[in-house]
Amino acid sequence: MRILRLGNSEDISPGLEDQQRAWYVGARELEAAIGEPVEIVVRPIFPTPDLPQLVRKWIDEAQPDLVFLKVTWYWYGYESVPRRIERLLGRAGKPIAKAGLNAAAKPGLAHNRTFRFGRRMAHRIIGGDTQVPTSQVLRVMEECIRTIIARENIALVVKGTGDGRREEEGLQGYFGRFQKRREEVEGSIERLCKELHVPYTGTRRNQSLPSDKPSGDLIHRGASAHERMGRNEAAAMLEAWQAFTADHTPPSPPATTNPTSPRPDREGGCDAGLTSMA
């Protein structure tokens, strides 16, 4: 079985071995459940207008049996100070924004308490803008979903990730704004999936596994959270795959009765023939 995983930076961010990541755990659990090898093709995505074309290309290249599509809260929910500067100042703000984004991408800085404190202070004074508008996320995700289900031989699972977001200390009013955006994005996509008969899952919590704190950047998760995510995602994929194969398995031809054939019995006839073939 081959899976095309349209994920996010959790799949490739520094700090974890591949064997610790949710995509690896999910493949391991799913492989054990279905009794056959599972191959994962990982493609982190961002909701740019050309993403649906990329999805078509990746499907053609990977020829997956199932696509796992994550709708990442960071796109519409993370308020970035550099993005606000860029949008306020236009071209003049681009060098400043680029410097800020590059700094945030370096673990040595992004995980530093002083850097995070400075970010909170800048957010209070300047504010922050999300990476992309909710309208763009919805438009691009709908096109991706419709692109995938147009391939009738491919199963699809869509996952919303917003329930995993928690309030960030020091950002006044942020979490309320995030919740409104999340309801707009994930609520709309969940309704679309229901309309199109596409399995949708949110962030579920497995209480049998220990929780852990986010990584130093307060966005990416640690090993135990990836284990939990992987198991939950495997369960969602298994349920979707079983439903998909049940709907797409050709019905068996109706049985025909031949009056001259012997009736099965314990002492010979058809039962004896089947036993000799086993």
N, C-alpha and C positions, 0 to 999 in steps of 0.2 A: 504494500500500500504506500502511495506517495502523497504527501501533504505539502501544499504551498502555504506557508505561513506569512501573512502580510501583517507584520508586527510593528515594533517600535524600538527605541534605543535600549530598552531592557534586554533585548536579545543579543546586544553586542557591546554594552557599556563595560568599561574596565572594572576589574575587581572580582570577577567570578570565572571559574573554569566552565567550559561548555557543559560538562556533566552536571553542573549545579543549576543550570538555567532551566526556566520553565519549559521551553520548547523541547529540551532533551528529556526532562522528566515526563512530559506529556507523551512523547513518542515511546518511552520505555513502558509506561503504564498501558497505553493503547495496544502496544505490541503484545503484552502479556494477556490482554483481554480478548484480542481477536485471533491470537495464535499464528500470526504471520509477521514477517519483518515490516517495519515502518520506517520510511525515509522522509526526512523533513528538509524542505528547501526554504531557507529563511530569507525574507526580503523586508527589511524595515521600510516603512512608507511614511509619506507626508502628504497632506491633502492639497497638492498643487493641481491646477487644471489638467495637466498632462498625465495624472496618475491613472485614469482609466485606460489610456493607451498603453502605459507600462504594464498594467495588469493583463491586458490581452497578450502582450509580448511574453510575459513570464508564464502565462498559462500555455501558450504555444511551445515554449521551451521546456517547461517542466512536465507537461502532460499529467497533471495531478488527478488523483481520485477525489480529493477533498481540498477545499480552500478554507483556511481559518483567517478571518478578517477582524483585526482589532481596531476599534474606534477609540483613539487615545485621548484622554482628558487634557493632556498637555497642550494639544493644538488649540483648543478653545478656552482652556481654563487657567493657564499659567500667565500671569501678568508680568511682562518683561519691561524693566526700565529702559534698556537700550532700544527696544521697539518703540516705546513712547517717544524717546528723544528723536529717533529717525523720522517718525511721523509728524512730530511737531516742527522740526527744523528742515525737513526735506533733504535735499542733496547735501546741505551743510552739516546735517546731523549724521550722515552715513559713516564718516570715519570714527566718530565717537561711539556710535552704535556698534560698529564692527569691532572696535577695541573691547567694548564691554562684553559682547557675545563671545569673543575669543577667550577672554579671561574666564568667563563662566564655564567654558568648555574644558578648562584645565583643572583636573582634580585637585592639584596642589593648592589652587586658589579657591575653587568652588566649595571645597570641603573645609575651608578655613573659617573659624568663628568670626574673626575680624571682617573678612570679606562678606559674610552673610549679614553681619550687623550693618555694614555700610550699605548693603543692598536694601535692607529694611528702611534705613533712614532715607535713602534716595527715593524709595517707593512712597514714603509718606509725603515727601516734598514734591516730587515730580509726578508720581503715579506710574502706572504700567499699562501696557497694551498687550493683548493676547497675540499669539503668533499669526492666527488667521481668524476672520470673522466666523461666527456660527453659521451664517448663511452659506459660506463657501464650503465648510465642513459638510453640511447637509447635502449640498448640490453634488459634490465630488463623491461622497460615500454612496449616495443613491445611484449615481451612474456606475460606480464600481460594482455594487450589488447586482444591478440589472445586467451588467456585462458578464458577470460570473454565471448567473442563473440561466443566461441565454445558452450556455453550454450544458445541455440537458444530461450529459453523462458525468457531471461533476457535482458533488455535494458541497454545501456551503454552511459554515457556522459563523455568526457575527457575534462579537463580544464587545460590550461596553465596559470601560475601565474606571468610570468616574466614582464609583462607590469606594474605591480604594484611596481616594484623596482625603486628606484630613486638614483641618485648619492650620495655617502656618502662623506661628506666634509673631506678633508685632505688626501684622498687616491688617489694619482696621478696616472692617467692612468687606474684606476680600472674600471670605468664605460664603457670605450671602450672595455675592455676585456670581461666584462659581456655581453655587447650587442652582441658580436661575438658568445659567448657561447650560449646565448639565441636563436639566429637565428639558430644555428646548432641543438639545442635540440628541441625547440618548432616548428621550421620550418619543421624538419624531422617528428615529431610526427603528426603535422597537415596534412602533405601530406599522411602519413600512414593512418590516420583516413579517409581522403577523399577516398583513395583507397579501404578501407574496409567498407565504408558507415557507419562510426561511427560519431555521432555528436561531434564536437569539438568547444570549446568556449575559449576565452581569458579573460583578466581582463577588463571588461567594466565599464564605469563610469556613475553613475546615478546622473545627475546634480541637481535633485530635492532634494537630500539629502546633508546635510552639510559634508564637508570633515573634517578630524581630523589628528593630527600628530601621527606618530608611537609612540609606547610605549617607555619607557626609554631605552630599548636595541636597538632601531632603526630598529627592524625587525618585531615584532608583532604589530598588529593594535589595535585601540581602538573601543569603542562601535559603533560609527556612521559608521565607515568603515565596521564593521561586519554587520550592518544593510544593508548597500549598497550591500556588497558581497552576503548576504543571498537572497536579492530580485533578484539580477541578476542571481544567481545560480538557484533559483526557476523558473525563466523564461526559462532558458536553459533546465532544467529538464522537465518542462511542454511541451515545444516544442518537445523534444526528445520522451517523453512518448506518446504524441498524434500521432507522426509519427510511433512509434513502434507498438502501438495498432492498428493503421489503417492497417499496413502491416501484422499483425498477427491475425486479426479478420477473421474467416472463412466467405466466402461469403454466403449470404442468398440463400436458394434454389430457383430456378426459379418458378415464379407464374404459376399455371395451371388454365386453363379456363374450367369450367364445364358448358356445354350448358344448363343443366337443372336448374342451380342455379339462384336465383333471382338476378337482378341487384341492386346494392345499390341505394337508393333514400332517400329523406328527410322524407318520410311519412311511412316508414316501412322497411321491408326486412333487409338487412345487417346492415344498419345504426341503425335501431331500436334495433337490437340484441346487437351491440357494446355499445350503450348507456346504455342498461339495465345492462351490466357487469361493467360499470364504477363506 
